[in-house]
Amino acid sequence: MSQNYKLSVVVLVYNTEPYMRECLDSLVNQTLKELEIIMVNDESPDNSVAIIEEYQKKYPNLKLINQKNSGGAVAGNTGLQAASGEYVTVMDSDDVVPLDAYEKLYKKAKETEADIVIGRAHIILDGVIKEVHYKKERDVWKEEREVTNLLEFPDIFYDGFYWNKIYKRDFLFKYDCFMPPGMLYADRPMVHKAFLFANKIEIIPDVVYLWRKRGETGAKSITQLKGDINNFKDRMESLYYQINYFNEFGNEPLKTEFLKRNFDRLFFPIKSIVIDEEFKEVYLQEIKDFLSKIPNVFENDIGIVKNLYIYMILNDMTNELVEFLQISLKGPIFEEDGNYYWALPYFRDPEVNIPDELFKVKEIQSQFISMDSIGIDEQFIRIKNISVPEVFTIEQVKIEVVSRIDPQDISIYPAKLDKKGKLTVKVPVAEFPANNIYDFYVVFYSKNREERFRITKKMFTNQTKKLEDVDTSIKRTLFFAKGRLSYLVVDIKLENIQLDKDRIKISVDETEIGEVENVTFFLKDRVTKSKIYLHKRENGNFDLPWKQFMEPNHTFDFFMVVFQKGVRLHMNQVPNFQGQTIDPNGLYRELYKTDQANISLRSTSSLRRTLRKLIGKS
């Protein structure tokens, strides 16, 4: 007797051995039990198949299909053809599904008889979960919605991912909604065709998918190869494939709305034209041909800068475009005859004669946001004087502080006028649980609009004030990583730091760091700035032999790495700390507390130590 599955999950397998168990665990433990799992191995050269076969012995609903290497699109179609579930979905084998995701999607599908149900996705990067930062996709998923007329919600075309959705199987087969074989960017053709023919699409705001983005140490994914010519050509091929079935569908207004929500992706690799002549030639010709086909191409929501790209491409202003891509995009905003303009380079330049209309300010961009300063003390994080040009009618400003561990954990603080009439936000530091990391956003509200931006260092007009607070036992650090503001709260205590004749040792109570992944320690040379990482031992402690790094007359500062951020080790993190000096082989090594109560290590030769004593220095 055949099993009646509610949902079939097709998993594309190729070279994802390090992530395979995490992926499989998230599937076999789903709360939706009538689940068929179809693993399609695209001739993966690693040990992925061995792991799958191990799971097969325990889970009879897990099936394996092996195929000759043919690409992800063929693998996906092969799995869909083999699927027997009432609904189907496709996912990548390096990603993860929250355990109740498919139950939520299927429940909504059955309640509404929808052809497609869409949920929210988050990114997983080096073990840290965070929001998808693409604004438009995030807006598609932000609230529950039913879509029966695409022209009433054309923004749905911003979402072209196959993996955060379930589809009625009979519906997909009826309208031949599969991935084009041999195409790298084959997800959007499948998804957008399904949108076209669906009678009803439901959107839920729940997180249903964790999309793994590879860090710098891993192999680059398709979307990270932005400047590659073949990669770009495949983007174009994917887009033209979609245009063909929109033409067959016969709704020109809908096709135009689709195009205006998808050509922004073509500007991802544009800066590569500055450094690659071959890429420049291919890119500019392809883009010009495509843009010339879009009616009223400048009526879009991609902003002033990218519309200037379009103008220069359509008018063969190659030299100007290359120069524009290399210069600072700064300029005043000014009012004239009731309109506001952003005076970027080339504005009213008679040699290029770009229409003023393209410089007209219509919506807030991150470059327009200004803040005086940010600082932290024992009570508050203070962000002072948040402002945008007066052209924007703003009713309210808020700061959102979002946990990277749980992006659903969002704290919101409204900006208020201070004594000087400036919009200022005070964020109470005590409200944030320790051993977590948070990202900062500023949100502007007007009558019918909400604009949300990650806070960056470029927004601050003055030097930032004190960004670290260690006056209590909890270490709180504000910092800018790649120019973006984050907040680290750490409350991890070490048992002790000790020196002996062979090594330096850090003793750690594993219960202190049990919930925080990948805690490490390093010493940083004050002169060379080089980092020497301690070795983690089986007992959870850390050590570093002297022979691996110690030279005379060097000073090193201790750092603890939490959530990939190095923070200076303070006395409060080592309650039992005691200074210590040892002197084997005539080289003094001193563990000591600095004037700021941080912990450091210095080495001194016998001669230098004698001289220091003679002049009265310890």
MOPEKA-V813851 format. One line per field, one symbol per residue. burial: + if it has 9 or more other C-alpha atoms within 8 Angstrom, else -. Layout:
BEGIN
burial: ???
END
This chain:
BEGIN
burial: ----++++++++++-++-+++-++-++--+----++++++++++---++-+++-++-----++++-+--+++++++++++--+-+++++++++++++++++++-++-++----++++++++++++--+++++----++-++--+--+--+---+--++-+-++++++++-++----+-++--++-++++++++++--+-++++++-++++++++----------+++-+-++-++++++-+++-+++------+++++++++-+-+--++-+++----++-+++-+++--++-+--+-----++-+++++++++--+---++----------+------+++++--+------+-+-++++--+----+++++++++--+++++++-+-------++++++++++++--+--+++-+----+++++--+-----++++++++++++-------++++-+++--+--++++---+++++++---++++++++-+++++-+---+++++++--++--+--++++++++------++-+---+++++++-------++++++++++---+++++++++----+++----+++++++----+++++++++--+--++-----
END
